[in-house]
């Protein structure tokens, strides 16, 4: 992989990872048009550069992710006469309330973590089915044209409890079908729980952090565990660094654009775009262009 190819792929990753347009579909088109042939490093590269995209979410929403418990959390009420068991329950309850943001992310992350661990090989095989990606892009695009009308009601209370978080987490599992888009699945899942488009999108960004971190870390571990792959990793460490830096910068810009655009215009434009991308994939397949690169 050349630096030019790494930069182009990282730009595509940063632009599409948090938009409901399927980063997988765009990776397939990009690598196919660049004439890149699949190998273990390229497969790993497309996952590992998600670290850069993850970091962009943490930087943009730094105050949400970095929370420090005040001293009062670890202090008993002045008039309390608690035994050891009651003290533990009290401290645990305080920590749950203080760090409910993290607990909700953990609850939402759990379904994908379990299914991803159990069916990782099957998911990897499915990623090689470009026709599946193309069809799901089109099907998802048609759905997105009407999604604003389907989920047009929101609640005044936008609090995300553990039930809503778990439901969104199960919706994220649908994105294991390549071409669905993790962002689309989780945002629509949030809107179905009567969240506003903005709040649903932001929770989708937050949920991407543990989900994408786990996928990237697992891929990095598998690459590092094999001696031959570890040598390949060492030879291309500069390429990985460049890819992550580019993905970080581009993802920050994409997130800022997406929130503003989504709040004002909704999903219809993304629906038409998905249909167009899916159609391009089908045309390339019919033209016998080699797209078996993921």
N, C-alpha and C positions, 0 to 999 in steps of 0.2 A: 504494500500500500504506500503510495506516494503522499507527501504532505498536502498536495493539491486535493487528492481524493479524500484525505482525512478531513480537511477543512470543509469541503462541499458536504460531506456526509454529516459533519457536526452542525453545520448551518441548518440542514434539513431536520436533524434531530431537535435542535433548539426551537425551530419554528413550529414543529408539528406535535411535539410531545404533550403539550398542555392544551392544544386545540382539539376539538372533537372531529378530527379528520383522518385518524389512523396514521401514526408515525411509521408503522410497519409497511403499509402500502407505499408510502413515499420513499422509504428506504429501498424497497424492491425496485421501484421505477428508477431511482437515482443510481443505484449500483448497476442495474441493467443497462442504462444509457451510458454509464461510464465504462462499460465493458469489463467490470470487475468479476473475477471468478471466485467462488466461495472457498474459503479455507478457515481453519479454526480461529486464526487471529482476527479475521474480518468479522466473523460471527461474534466473537468476544468484544471487539471494538464497538460494535453497534449497541451493545448493552452497557459496557463500562463507561462510555461517555455520558451515560445518564447521571453519573455522579455530578457532572457540571450542571446539568439541568436541575437536579435536586438542590444543589447549593443556591441556585438563583431563587428558589422558593423560600429557603431559610433566610436569605439576605433580605428579600422584600418583606417578609413577615417575621422579622427577627424578634419582635416583642412577644409574638404569640408562641414562638418555639423556645425562647430562653426565658424561663420563669424561675425566680428564686423565692423559696418559701420564707416568709417573714418569721422572726423569732417567736411571735405569738402562736404560730402553729404548733410549736414544741413546748408550750407552756400550758399547764393545767389551770382551769379557772381558780381564782383565789379562794373561793369557798368550797372547793371540791374535797371529798374524802374518798378518793378512788383506791381500790385495790389494784394489784398488778394487772389482772385481766382487764379490768375496766379502763386502766390507763392505756393499755395496748389498743383496745377498741376505740378509745377517744382519739389517740394519735393517728390511727389508721383512717378513721372517719375524716379527720382534719386534712390528711394528705390526699384522700380521694377528692374532697371538695376543692382543694387548692389546685390539684393537678388533673382535674377532670378532662382538660383538653387532651392530655396524653392518653388517658384511659380510653377516651372515645376513639382516638386514632387507633389504639391497640385493638379495640373491639372491632372496628371497621376493617382493620388489616387482617384479622385472624382468618376469615373464610378463604381469602386468596392465598394466604400463607399455607394453609392446610392442603387445599386443592393443588396448588403449585408444587408442593413437595411430593404429593402422591402421584401426580400425573405429569411431571416435568418432561419426561421423554415423549409422551403422547403429544404434549403441547408443542415441543420442538419439531416433531414430525408434521404437525398440522401447519406450522409456520412455512413449511416448504411447499404447501399447496397454494400456489399463487392464484389459481382460479377461485379458491375459497375467499381469499383476501378481496379480490375484485368484486365478487358477488355480494359480500357483506358490506363493502363500501357503498355499493348502489342501494342495497336494501336499507342500510342505516341512513343513507342520504334521503331516501323517500320518507322515512320516518321523521327525520329532523325537519323536513319542510312543514310538517303538521304538529310538531311537538309543542310549540308555543300555545296552540289552541287546545291541545289535549290537556296540558297542565297549566292552565291559565289562572288558577286560584292559589293564593298564598295566605298563610296565617299571620296574624299580627305578632304572635310569639314565634320568633325565629330560632329559639333554643333547640340545639341538637342533643336530644337525650340518647341513652344507650340503645334504645330500640331503633331509632332512626339511623344511628351510626351503624348498627348491625345490618339493617336493611340495605343501606348504601354499600356496605361491604360485600353483601351477596350480589348486588348489582355489578360490582367491580369484577366478579368472577366471570360474568358474561363476556368480558373483554379478553378472556383467554382464547376465544375464537378470533383468530387474526382477521383484522379488517373492521372489527366492531369499534375499536377505540376505547381505551380505558377512561379517557376524559369524558367521552360521550356517555358511557354507561353510568359513571358515578354522578355526573351532573344531572342526567335525566332521573336517576335514582333519588337524588336530593329534591328535585322539582316535584316528583311524585309524592314526596313527603311534605309538600306545600312550602318548601323553601323558595325564596326569591332566586332568580337566575344568578344574581351576584353572589349570594350566600352559598348556593349549591356549587358554583364554580370554585369559590375559595376553599370550601371543604374538600373538593376534588383535588385542588393543588396540595392541601395539607396531607391528604391521604396518599398522594403520590410519593411523599418523602419516604415513609417506611417501606412502601411497596417496591418502589424503584431501587431503593438502597439494598433491599434484600435480594432482588434479582441481580443487581450489579455485583454485589459482594459474592453471591453464589457462583456467578460466572467467572469472576476473578479468582476465586478459590479453586475452581475446577481447572482453570488455566495454569495456576501456580502450582497445583499439586502434581501435574505431569512434568517430568524433567524436560522433555522436548519442548513442551508448550512454555515452560518457565524460561527456557533459553530464548524462545521466540519473543516472549514478553520483554525480557531484558534488552533485546535488540531493537525493540520498537517502543521503548518507554517514552521517547520524545514525541512520537506520534500520538500516544495516549494523552500526554499532557496537553498538546496542542488541541486535540479533539475536545477535551474537557473544558479548556478555557473558552474556545469558540462556542461550544454548546451553552456554557454559563451565560455569556454576554447576550447571545441571541435569544435564549429562553427568557431572560429578564425583559427584553423588549417585547417579546411575544405575549408574555403574561399581562403586561401593562396595556398593550393594544387590545387583547382579548376581553379583559374585564370591561373596558369602556365600550367596545363594540357590542358585546353581548348584552349589556345593560340597556343600550339604546335601540339595537336593531333585532336582537333575538337570534334564532338559529337558522332561519330560512336560507341565508346566503351560504352557510356551511353545508346545508343539505344539497344544494345545487352543486357546490364544489366537490363534495364526495362523489356524487353521481358522475361528474366529469372525470375525476381521477380513476374511478372504477372502470369507466368506459375506455380510458386510455390503456389501462392494464389489459383489458380484454382484447383490444386492438393489437397491442404488442404481442400477446400470446398467439393470436391468429396469424400474425406476421412472422411467427417462429423466432422472435427475439428471445435470447437466452435470459430468463429472469430467475433462474434457480440459484439465487445468490445469498439467501438468508439462512 
